[in-house]
Amino acid sequence: MALLKLLDLKCIPCPLNVVKVKLALEKLSPNQELIIELDKGEPEEMVQKTLKEMGYLFKPIDEDKNSIKIQILNED
């Protein structure tokens, strides 16, 4: 069973949200999952681009008109 961590980045501007995601990912244990909440638009695009570049598996799990939740699996 994977452990979950939640990181709320709503209202956090770019590139600070990308930096916070990177720091949170560095602290994850193997097979621990990170769920991040962030604003739609540029924050969503920048974080997803960074996750792809870093080789992380992720998927959107919930969204509304203003924000999105993304689940990231740390398989290391």
GUDRENLUM-525888 format. One line per 3 residues: number of its first residue (from 0); for each residue x, y, z of N, C-alpha, C. Coordinates in steps of 0.1 Angstrom, whole numbers, plus 2048, in hexadecimal, padded with zeros to 3 digits. Each point is the difference from the previous one (the first is absolute). Example, Ala and Ser with C-alpha at 12.3 -4.5 7.8 and 13.67 -1.06 7.14 Angstrom:
0> 884 7C7 84E 7F7 80C 800 809 80C 800 ~ 7FC 80B 7F9 809 80B 800 7F8 80B 808
END
This chain:
0> 808 7F4 800 7F8 80C 800 809 80D 800 ~ 7FD 808 7F7 808 80D 7FF 7FB 80A 80A ~ 80A 807 805 7FD 80B 809 7FD 80D 7F8
3> 7F7 808 804 7FD 80C 7F9 804 80D 807 ~ 805 809 7F8 803 80E 806 7F8 80A 7F7 ~ 7FA 80A 806 7F9 80A 7F9 807 80D 801
6> 801 807 7F5 807 80D 7FF 7F6 80A 7F9 ~ 7FC 809 808 7F6 80A 7FA 808 80C 7FB ~ 800 802 7F3 807 80B 7F9 7F7 80A 7FA
9> 7F3 800 804 7F7 809 7FA 804 80E 804 ~ 7FF 80A 7F7 804 80E 802 80F 802 802 ~ 808 7F6 7FC 80F 801 801 804 803 7F1
12> 807 80B 7FE 804 804 7F2 80C 7F7 7FB ~ 801 800 7F2 80B 7FA 7FA 80C 80A 802 ~ 80C 7FB 801 804 7F2 800 801 7FA 80E
15> 7FB 807 80A 801 7FB 80E 7F9 7F3 801 ~ 7F5 7FE 7F9 7F9 7F3 801 808 7F4 7FB ~ 807 803 7F5 809 7F6 7FA 80B 7FC 80A
18> 806 80A 806 80B 7FE 80A 7FA 7F8 80C ~ 7F5 803 805 7FA 7F9 80B 7FD 7F1 7FD ~ 7FB 7FE 7F3 7FE 7F2 7FC 80D 7F8 800
21> 80A 806 7FA 80D 7FA 7FF 806 7FC 80E ~ 7FF 80A 80A 804 7FD 80D 7F8 7F5 807 ~ 7F3 800 7FE 7F7 7F5 806 804 7F3 7FA
24> 803 7FF 7F3 803 7F4 7F9 80E 7FA 805 ~ 809 809 803 80D 7FC 806 7FE 7F9 80D ~ 7F6 804 808 7FE 7FB 80D 7F7 7F3 801
27> 7FB 7FC 7F4 7F7 7F4 800 808 7F3 802 ~ 7FA 7F7 808 806 7F3 801 7FC 7F7 7F4 ~ 807 7F5 7FE 7FC 7F8 7F5 7F1 7FB 801
30> 7FA 800 7F4 7F2 7FC 7FF 7F6 809 808 ~ 804 80C 804 7F8 809 806 7FA 809 7F5 ~ 7F3 804 802 7F9 808 7F6 7FE 80E 805
33> 801 809 7F7 7FE 80E 803 7F4 805 7F8 ~ 7F7 807 807 7F5 806 7F9 801 80F 802 ~ 800 807 7F4 801 80E 801 7F4 807 7FA
36> 7FC 80B 807 7F5 808 7FB 805 80D 7FB ~ 7FD 804 7F4 804 80C 7FB 7F6 807 7F7 ~ 802 80D 7FD 7F8 807 7F8 801 7FC 7F1
39> 7F5 801 7F9 800 7FC 7F2 808 80C 7F8 ~ 803 7FD 7F4 807 80A 7F8 80F 7FE 801 ~ 808 80A 801 80E 800 800 806 7F7 80B
42> 7FB 801 80C 805 7F7 80B 7FF 7F1 7FC ~ 7F4 7FC 7FB 7FE 7F2 7FC 80A 7FC 7F5 ~ 801 809 7F6 808 7FD 7F4 80F 7FF 804
45> 805 809 808 80E 800 804 803 7F4 809 ~ 7F8 7FC 809 802 7F5 809 800 7F3 7F8 ~ 7F6 7FE 7F7 7FF 7F4 7F8 80C 7FF 7F7
48> 805 80B 7FA 80B 800 7F7 80D 7FB 808 ~ 801 806 80C 80C 7FC 808 7FF 7F1 804 ~ 7F5 7FB 804 7FE 7F2 804 804 7F7 7F4
51> 7FC 804 7F4 803 7F8 7F4 80F 800 7FE ~ 806 80C 801 80F 801 7FE 808 7F8 80A ~ 7FA 7FF 80C 807 7F8 80B 7FD 7F1 7FF
54> 7F6 7FC 7F8 7FD 7F2 7FE 7F7 7FA 80A ~ 7F8 808 806 7F6 7FB 80A 7F3 7FC 7F9 ~ 7FA 7F6 806 7F3 7FC 7FB 7F5 808 809
57> 7F7 805 7F9 7F6 808 807 7F2 800 7F8 ~ 7F6 803 807 7F2 800 7FA 7F8 80A 807 ~ 7F7 807 7F9 7F6 809 807 7F6 7F7 806
60> 7FC 803 80D 7F6 7F8 807 7F4 808 803 ~ 800 80D 800 7F4 808 803 803 80E 7FA ~ 7F5 806 7FC 802 80E 7FC 7F3 807 800
63> 800 80D 801 7F5 809 7FF 804 80B 7F6 ~ 7F8 80B 7FF 803 80A 7F7 80C 808 803 ~ 804 800 80D 80C 808 804 80C 7F9 804
66> 7FF 7F3 803 80C 7F9 805 7FF 7F1 7FC ~ 80C 7F9 802 801 7F2 7FC 808 7F9 80A ~ 7FD 7F3 803 808 7F8 809 807 7F6 7F7
69> 80D 7FE 802 808 7F7 7F8 807 7F6 80A ~ 7FF 7F4 7FC 807 7F5 808 80D 7FC 7FA ~ 80B 800 808 80D 7FD 7FB 805 7F4 807
72> 805 7F6 7F9 805 7F3 806 80F 801 7FF ~ 806 7FE 80C 80F 7FF 801 803 7F1 800 ~ 805 7FB 7F5 803 7F2 7FF 80E 7FC 803
75> 809 80A 804 80E 7FD 803 801 7F8 80C
END
